[in-house]
Every structure is written in C-alpha cells, then in structure tokens.
Amino acid sequence: MNVSESPSLHSHRGFAESIAAQSRLHDVIPGGAHTYARGADQYPDDMAPVLESGSAAHVWDLDGNCYVEYGMGLRSVTLGHAYPPVVDAVTEAARRGHNFSRPTVLEAEVAESFLDLVPTAEMVKFGKNGSDATSAGVKLARAHTGRDFVAVCRQPFFSTDDWFIGTTEMNAGIPSAYRDLTLPFSYNDLDSLRALFDAHPGRIACVVMEAATGTAEPEPGFLEGVRALCDDEGALLLFDEIITGFRWATGGAQSVYGVTPDLSSWGKAMGNGFAVSALAGKREYMERGGLRTDLPRAFLMSTTYGPETTSLAAMKAVFQTYREQDPVAVMEARGTALADGVNDAAGRAGLSDYLQVIGRPSCEVFVTRDADGVPSQAYRTLFLQELLTCGVLGQSFVISAAHTEADVDHTIAACEAAMVAYSKAIEAGTTDGLLIGRPVAPALRSLADPRRAW
C-alpha cells in the first residue's frame, strides 16, 4: 500500500474484502475481535474495515481505502502509527533478545524515567494491560487495610477482572459474591461516596476512580474531598490514569488537578500502543509486593511478559519524546480546531442541537441526537456510516499528536458531507431509508442481540 496516499471524500472502494475477512475472524475468534470495543457491532453493518497498515494518523484497509483514524489503538497511540523513534528502539531491543530469565538494566532505567516524570509516585511495577494494573492496586489496598469492599466511581471501565466486570451487564459466569464487594458512587457527588463509608464503616479498602474523563471535569473541591474522605476513613485512593496519563499531561490527571493518590494505574499512551501498563504509588504500599517488608506479601503483577524488552524500549522512547517535545499541546491544539470546525459546520447546517463535538480537546467524542434531542444509537450509526465513506474512521474524535492540520481539515469536510444525510434524518424524524443495516449496540451487553453476527 502506498502510505503517501491520503483519504478521499469521494473515492471509497467499498468493503468487500473487509466483509470476507470479518466473517473469517468470527469463525475463529469469539466476537470477531480480541477487544469488545473493536468489534464489528461497534460499526455499521458490513462497514467495519479490517485494517492492513498504518502510518502517522492514517490507516489502510484490505480494500485499499485510506482513512484518517481517531481513537487510535483505543486511545493508546498518541505519537502516531509506526512512529520512527519507537520503531527504531523496539527493533534494536528485539535484536538484542527480548525476554530473559533475570532482569535487565533497562527495567531500572525505564522505572527511574517513569518516576522522574510522575514525581507523586515512589515505586512502579510494569505489566501488560491496564486491567491487571488496576486490579493489582485493589489487591494492595485490601492487603494494606485488611478490608474487602471497594468503592468504584460510576465511570465507563476499570478492569476485565471479576471485581469490576461483575458490576456490568456482561456479568455471566461471575459469582454474586464478587459483585457484592464492589460499591458504586457518582462522579462529582461527594455525598454519594460519603454515604458508602457511612453504610460500611471500617470495611472499604479503597476508592477507585478516574480523576476526570473526556467529558467530565472535577467540580471545585471534589477531588480534594475524596482525598480527605479516604484519609479520614483509612481507605486508599487509586486513580486510574490509563487514559489520562500522557494525554491530560505527562504526569497524568493528578498533576493537572493537584491531588495525589496513594496508588495509580497507567497504560495506553505510555507505550504508544505497545503492550505496557504500570502500577505506581507510595513505597509503603508497593513494598507489600516486594522483598523489603516483614508484612504478609501481596502477589503483585508477576508476569512472564511484563519486563520483555521491546515494550520497555518503546516506553523509553515515548518518555524521551515527551521530554523533548510537547505532544499534549499538539493534541490540545488540533482537538480544539477540530471541535470548533465541526461545531461551526453543525451550526450552519442547523444541527447544533443534534450533532456536537464535546470534551477535553485531547479526548473528544461526538454526540448524536435524534429529532427529539435524545441521544440515539441509530443516528450515531448514520453519522459513522457517512464518515466511513468519506475516509474517516473512529468511534470518537480522540486525537493524536500525529494528526496534521490537513487531517483535521479533511475530517471537518467529511463531517460536513455527513451532515447532508443527518439533516434529512432529522427532518424526517427517522433514519429509515438512510441508515444501511442495524444501529450499533453497547459493547458490554448481556446478549449478542441486537447485533448478533450473521
């Protein structure tokens, strides 16, 4: 594929090869993808591109279509696909051997570099996915406090492990005993958290939450209040920085809002898409998984692949880039331009009440509403359908530092083209006759319907 080729608003070649490949994927992989968020049910019927390659902010599918991609690597790629410094570092590490029976100095170098960038932490341990890191933090908190309950903020996702997935609709196979130990509270509602501590005195081990999300900023005093409640009640505070780390700031959301957790979990952008995660925190807690303690030890992220050198080399190259450049500032600038351009176009099309780009500029989403102003999966699917045929791929507008001004301009133009069909649907009060196939469905749901694979 010619990686110099750019996406086009008018020359989409269809999805024949992708459709065939998707059927093949369903035959051998449950759900047809290794991550539910990557599933074909998250895209319009028979319009889920199966990808072949990527460079910077562009990807190519099996049919030869080029797209500007958003939410790259489920928000893990901030520097762009095939970013040369990362590729070079990984290649060199692989040549030297990538998995040994004893630690390498690289492990110490990358850990020291991480702690330099995240000065609120004193120790760090690396893993392969954010779920493991967050669950390890819960385990440490339970070990330290001797308590079982976990207070979890009502935010989209924290872990694939039973303690969290048991609280979602997709909880088949998880004993109720696990679900009963996880207690939900609401973001920006300190009273809802205080009520949990009052209802379960001396039994909550930790509070797990994101300091912020792409669409929700902390109200004044909220995070400080959570910190104070944890201190007063003897519970640990764990910030999930899987998304916010290296996207809000190099030091994560905790450095933006000035509230320090006891533990924090990291991943995604830290490796520019390579499989790396981390649990970081205060030494007195982290050492419960080490050899400098006389207390009962917690089994802390002991994995065969945690220290393999290629991902550590990727992480080291990412850290160096963040020191030498300012990827967050680029994402903020490009995201601001994108939101302003799309929202302005929506206003000119009379769609401001129905179609909007919202959120932190480095982590934006698009909101799709029906003719009654109600968020709608059918209208979302129509918008996705039109964007795909115009060379834009993404379930959101989560941007990267690799997106150029031309990429943003292309996306705005694609949105303007998509607004033609969207306007017709609003005028008609329905997507019937405009939407090809079934609407998308939530990734975490109890049944395959309404998007059961054919």
Number of C-alpha atoms within 10 A of each C-alpha: 13 8 13 9 12 18 22 17 19 11 12 17 11 16 20 14 14 20 20 13 17 20 13 12 16 16 11 10 10 12 19 20 15 11 11 15 15 17 17 24 26 21 25 25 19 18 21 21 25 19 16 12 15 20 15 22 24 26 25 25 19 19 18 18 24 30 30 25 27 25 21 29 17 18 21 23 26 31 28 24 22 17 17 14 16 26 16 15 20 22 14 15 19 16 9 10 11 18 16 12 6 7 12 14 9 16 19 11 13 20 21 15 15 23 17 13 17 18 13 21 22 18 20 21 21 27 25 22 21 26 22 22 29 29 23 23 30 24 18 25 28 21 20 21 16 13 15 17 22 25 21 22 22 15 16 8 14 24 15 15 14 19 22 21 19 22 19 15 11 14 17 10 8 15 12 13 11 16 17 13 18 18 19 18 20 14 22 21 15 17 13 15 24 16 12 18 18 12 11 11 10 16 21 27 26 29 26 26 23 26 25 24 20 17 12 14 15 16 12 10 11 16 22 16 18 21 20 13 19 21 12 9 17 15 25 27 26 27 27 30 28 27 25 28 23 27 30 25 18 22 21 23 24 24 16 13 15 11 16 20 24 23 30 29 30 28 29 28 28 31 25 27 23 23 22 27 27 28 28 30 26 16 14 13 21 26 19 21 21 13 9 10 12 9 12 10 16 19 13 21 19 12 11 12 16 21 23 25 24 25 28 27 27 27 28 24 24 23 20 14 15 17 12 9 11 13 22 21 16 19 26 20 15 23 27 18 17 24 23 16 20 24 22 17 20 21 15 11 14 13 20 16 16 22 27 21 23 19 20 22 27 27 25 23 23 18 16 23 20 22 19 11 12 12 15 18 17 22 27 22 25 27 22 25 23 24 23 25 24 26 25 28 25 20 20 19 25 24 31 31 23 21 22 15 13 10 21 20 15 22 27 22 18 22 24 22 18 20 22 12 18 28 18 13 20 18 12 12 12 16 21 11 9 15 22 15 15 17 21 22 19 13 16 14 13 12 10 13 10 13 17 10 13 5
